[in-house]
């Protein structure tokens, strides 16, 4: 599980503020070289920051 809005940035710690992603993608979600962007259908995509 990954917090959609990190608690350190004011996000809640309940299930409504989480997304289910696998371990490799969870690591990428915390990688500052990538941006995690929500898309329709409760899905997400990663983009390399430029």
N, C-alpha and C positions, 0 to 999 in steps of 0.2 A: 504494500500500500504506500502511496505517496500523497503527501498533503498538497492539494491544489494551490492553496495559499499557505505558505509556511507559517507556523505559529509564531516564530520570531518576528514576522512581519504583520502580525495581527490576525492570522488565520485561526480558525477554530480547530479543536482537536477531536471533533466528532466525525462520524462516517460520512456525513454529507459534504465534508471538505476533503475527501480522499478520492484518489483514482487508483485502479488496480493496474499495475504494470509489472512486467517481469524484472528480475534482478539486473540484467544488463541495461535495460531501458531506465530503471530507477537510478542507476549510476550516471547515465547520460543526463537525466533530469537535473542532477546536481552538478553537472559539468558546465562551467561558465562559458565554454565555447559553443554551447547549443542553447536554443530557445525552444521551449515546449509550448505548442500552440493548440488550443482546442479547435476541433472541427465538428461539423454536425454528426449526430449519431452517437454522442458520448464517446468520441474517439479523439485522439491527439496525434500530432505530428511533430517531428523534431526538425529544426533548421539550424545550420551552422551560422553563427553570428559573423557578420562581416565588419 
